């Protein structure tokens, strides 16, 4: 792999470029983004050059689509005429079923869906960091197991390990159901909590009496709507299932509280929370 194209040089795309460099990549990294973003990425040393999608992809060994979901969906049909035979196209989109279906249209290149489970509230290439993926799962979603056995896919998996992430393989539909629970549900709970308290008549008193628990619980509420709009639209069914599961548990909470039966929930919750922190 000698030439990597990052289409969407923001937090994730920029961090992937920096991570590659830190892991020893000696090839050329080309960015495709707005002129303003490309200038900042060049100034920060994130990319070696900026180019149009057409010019960037002609000799690319890897095309990394790191924009919003609908931008990825709009870009995929254009790539077959631009990439060289044998190139690998991957993405970093937060939902996979629709993206992987669109990726099937590629004939000259191989498509392999991906989703690094990493990020932060800050956006843009100025927030990119080489260590963003370290210790985090990197989900890969082939439509068929044989897609993981190509030379290009094996090399990409090797680079995932080099940047410190852990590659995990699952079907696109399984991915969407899993992340609806592990990522999308926590986001909606945090957003709902923050909007509920923010709309309360005593919001200033609540904020003035807040401890680290409320700060931690509302951290995700600072995430950008522009990103989440696409996620909610393209994974609506799985997210509704996740909300229904939580709602069923929530419905019994009032009864458990009144009957003094909260201990089991605290125990089970603490056990799962501890297991998460052991994985981090």
Order of alpha helices (4+ residues) and beta strands (2+ residues): beta-alpha-beta-alpha-beta-alpha-beta-alpha-beta-alpha-beta-beta-alpha-beta-alpha-alpha-alpha-alpha-alpha-alpha-alpha-alpha
